[in-house]
Amino acid sequence: MVSSTPREVFIQGITSQGRTFRPSDWAERLAGVMSSFRPGGATPGSHLSYSPWCVPTVIGGVKCVVVNSQLREHEPMAWDFVMNFAKDNDLQVGEACLIPEERKG
């Protein structure tokens, strides 16, 4: 059964005017800032990897940050920071659920 509640928010590196957002490494920077917000909290060395709640990726040639809704439940201020980043920079935001690609043999 498929849930009707989106589990993830996609912040796309495209403004509402259709322009590519700069700098080109914005997604990695945003996810890096959010690296300490993770299940179980920050641990020594956790800043060296992305949080599973905020992951940079490329979808259809567009840089994105996938933000899991669990971030909102566990760290509301961090959620607000990410959503305000998108709003302040006029980035397109969509709710969805990322389905992992099937690995080929």
URPEKA-V301237 format. One record per residue. N is the residue number from 1. RES is the residue in one small letter. SS is DSSP state (h for helix, s for strand, l for the rest). Layout:
((N;RES;SS) (N;RES;SS))
//
This chain:
((1;m;l) (2;v;l) (3;s;l) (4;s;l) (5;t;l) (6;p;l) (7;r;l) (8;e;s) (9;v;s) (10;f;s) (11;i;s) (12;q;s) (13;g;s) (14;i;s) (15;t;s) (16;s;l) (17;q;l) (18;g;l) (19;r;l) (20;t;s) (21;f;l) (22;r;l) (23;p;l) (24;s;l) (25;d;l) (26;w;h) (27;a;h) (28;e;h) (29;r;h) (30;l;h) (31;a;h) (32;g;h) (33;v;h) (34;m;l) (35;s;l) (36;s;l) (37;f;l) (38;r;l) (39;p;l) (40;g;l) (41;g;l) (42;a;l) (43;t;l) (44;p;l) (45;g;l) (46;s;h) (47;h;h) (48;l;h) (49;s;l) (50;y;l) (51;s;l) (52;p;l) (53;w;l) (54;c;s) (55;v;s) (56;p;s) (57;t;s) (58;v;s) (59;i;s) (60;g;l) (61;g;l) (62;v;s) (63;k;s) (64;c;s) (65;v;s) (66;v;s) (67;v;s) (68;n;s) (69;s;l) (70;q;h) (71;l;h) (72;r;h) (73;e;h) (74;h;h) (75;e;l) (76;p;h) (77;m;h) (78;a;h) (79;w;h) (80;d;h) (81;f;h) (82;v;h) (83;m;h) (84;n;h) (85;f;h) (86;a;h) (87;k;h) (88;d;h) (89;n;l) (90;d;l) (91;l;s) (92;q;s) (93;v;s) (94;g;s) (95;e;s) (96;a;s) (97;c;l) (98;l;l) (99;i;l) (100;p;l) (101;e;l) (102;e;l) (103;r;l) (104;k;l) (105;g;l))
//
